[in-house]
Amino acid sequence: MKLSVYSDEYFMKQALHQAILAKEAGEIPVGAVVVCDNVIIARGHNQTEQLTDVTAHAEIIALTAASNALGSKYLPDCTLYVTLEPCVMCAGALNWAKIGRIVYGAQDDKAGFMRYGKELLHPKTTVALGVLQEECSHLMTDFFRKRR
């Protein structure tokens, strides 16, 4: 396996930038990037309001873009960086994509997949959590505080 010259924090900052784009568009601020061989091959942020599509989560948009970039529906050599713990729907998509690794920032105690267990993911997928957790959590809490 190739040693990364970039850190998980570097790529999570790129996902945070995507989350800010979502926030600016009035979307729940979740952002994601997919990395393969130390290169960002796809980016996404929530677009459920813009597209009037409940499935238009950051992870789904990034997965679709990554599959298109690589010409493959399977992404075993890729890492998904996402600012919020994926929901069950996204975990299912990540399972089908056979994503190699998932790195997320903030936990989602209400709708996150870990409520049901890592078994929702492909058996070979590894998970890292809490990367830039404070920044990711703050973005979410600030967004919802202003909406209420």
C-alpha positions in Angstrom: 0.0 0.0 0.0 1.2 3.4 -0.9 2.2 5.8 2.0 0.1 8.9 1.9 1.9 12.3 1.9 -1.3 13.9 3.1 -3.0 13.3 6.4 -6.5 12.4 7.3 -6.8 15.9 8.6 -5.9 17.4 5.3 -8.5 15.4 3.4 -11.1 16.1 6.1 -10.5 19.8 5.7 -11.4 19.3 2.0 -14.6 17.6 3.1 -15.3 20.5 5.5 -15.0 22.9 2.6 -17.7 20.9 0.8 -19.9 21.1 3.9 -19.5 24.8 3.9 -20.7 24.9 0.3 -23.8 22.9 1.4 -24.4 25.3 4.3 -24.2 28.3 2.0 -26.8 26.7 -0.3 -29.1 26.2 2.6 -28.4 22.5 2.9 -27.5 20.5 6.0 -23.8 21.1 6.1 -22.3 17.7 5.3 -19.4 17.3 2.9 -17.4 14.4 1.5 -14.4 13.7 -0.7 -13.2 10.4 -2.1 -9.5 9.8 -2.3 -7.7 7.2 -4.4 -3.9 6.9 -4.5 -3.5 10.1 -2.5 -5.6 12.1 -5.0 -9.1 13.5 -4.5 -11.1 11.9 -7.3 -14.6 13.1 -6.2 -16.3 15.7 -4.1 -19.8 16.0 -2.8 -22.1 17.9 -0.4 -25.7 17.5 0.6 -28.1 18.6 -2.2 -31.4 17.2 -0.9 -33.1 20.5 -1.0 -31.6 21.7 -4.3 -32.4 18.4 -6.1 -35.6 17.7 -4.1 -34.2 14.2 -3.5 -33.9 12.6 -0.1 -31.1 10.4 -1.4 -28.9 13.3 -2.5 -26.5 13.0 0.5 -22.9 14.1 0.3 -21.7 10.5 0.4 -24.0 9.3 -2.4 -23.0 12.2 -4.7 -19.3 11.6 -4.0 -19.6 7.9 -4.5 -21.3 8.4 -7.9 -18.6 10.9 -9.0 -15.8 8.5 -7.8 -17.4 5.6 -9.7 -17.6 7.7 -12.8 -14.0 8.9 -12.4 -12.7 5.4 -12.1 -15.1 3.7 -14.4 -16.0 1.1 -11.7 -18.8 0.7 -9.3 -16.4 -0.9 -6.8 -14.0 1.4 -4.8 -11.9 -1.0 -2.7 -8.8 1.2 -3.0 -10.6 4.4 -2.1 -11.2 6.3 1.2 -14.3 8.3 1.8 -13.8 11.4 4.1 -17.1 12.7 5.3 -17.8 15.4 8.0 -20.7 13.5 9.6 -21.1 9.8 10.3 -23.0 8.2 7.4 -26.6 7.3 7.8 -27.9 3.7 7.3 -28.8 4.5 3.6 -25.3 5.7 2.9 -23.7 2.9 4.8 -25.6 0.5 2.5 -24.3 2.3 -0.6 -20.8 2.2 0.8 -21.1 -1.5 1.4 -22.2 -2.1 -2.2 -19.3 0.1 -3.5 -16.9 -2.0 -1.4 -15.2 1.2 -0.2 -11.9 0.4 1.3 -12.0 3.0 4.2 -14.3 5.5 5.7 -13.1 8.4 7.8 -15.7 10.6 9.5 -15.6 13.6 11.7 -18.7 14.1 13.9 -20.8 11.3 15.3 -24.5 11.2 14.5 -26.1 9.6 17.5 -29.6 9.8 16.0 -29.2 8.6 12.5 -25.6 7.3 12.2 -25.0 3.8 11.0 -22.8 2.8 14.0 -26.1 2.7 16.0 -26.6 -0.6 14.2 -23.0 -1.6 14.0 -20.1 -1.8 11.5 -21.7 -4.9 10.1 -23.6 -2.7 7.7 -20.4 -2.1 5.9 -18.4 -4.4 3.6 -16.3 -6.8 5.8 -13.0 -5.4 4.4 -14.0 -1.7 5.0 -12.0 0.0 7.8 -13.4 2.9 9.7 -11.7 5.9 11.5 -13.7 8.4 13.4 -13.3 11.7 15.2 -11.0 13.3 12.6 -11.5 17.1 13.1 -14.5 16.1 15.2 -14.7 19.5 16.9 -14.8 21.5 13.6 -17.3 19.1 12.1 -19.6 19.0 15.1 -19.5 22.8 15.4 -20.6 23.3 11.8 -23.6 21.1 12.4 -24.7 22.5 15.8 -24.2 26.1 14.5 -26.3 25.4 11.5 -29.2 23.9 13.5 -29.0 26.5 16.2 -29.5 29.2 13.6 -32.5 27.4 12.0 -34.4 27.1 15.3 
